Amino acid sequence: MKILVINGPNINFLGIREKNVYGTQSYDDLLNMIAQKGREENCTIEVFQSNHEGAIIDRIQDSYYDGTEGIVINPGAYTHYSYAIRDALASVAVPKVEIHISNIMEREDFRKVSVTAPACDKQIFGEGLNGYLMAIDHVLSMRQG
């Protein structure tokens, strides 16, 4: 199985930005966790990160053609207003899980609204980096179930 993990703006600054919110683990730590999960599950997991909305949309669209069988996405701040990313997600018919490291329901009001989640099968938040592993498990279970 081929899974695509997409990280939006500022996710590459894990361990640098707002450690009290996002923790002290680095982006490399996240990449290593995901790579280990791929080895354990015997699946291919590609990670893509961009701070640019159009690049994220392009990558989602490319997934339609490249054999991607599931998507895990942390849209970052685009979660709250990118109807363009939402529409791109809706256009690919594979299992999709939206992930947020922090508990968005306990933060600022604007973070509680996701325009991208309705285009996904599940939303996971507040589980730290482990949420990515949970999201991958969910995608795997959807393809096997």
JODAGI-V602273 format. One record per helix or strand of 3 or more residues. SS is the DSSP state (a for helix, b for strand). FROM is the first residue (numbers start at 1). TO is the last residue. If there is no record, write none. Layout:
ss->(SS:SS)
from->(FROM:FROM)
to->(TO:TO)
This chain:
ss->(b:a:a:a:b:a:b:a:a:b:a:a:a:b:a)
from->(2:11:19:27:44:53:70:76:83:95:104:109:117:122:130)
to->(7:13:22:41:49:63:74:80:91:100:106:112:119:125:144)
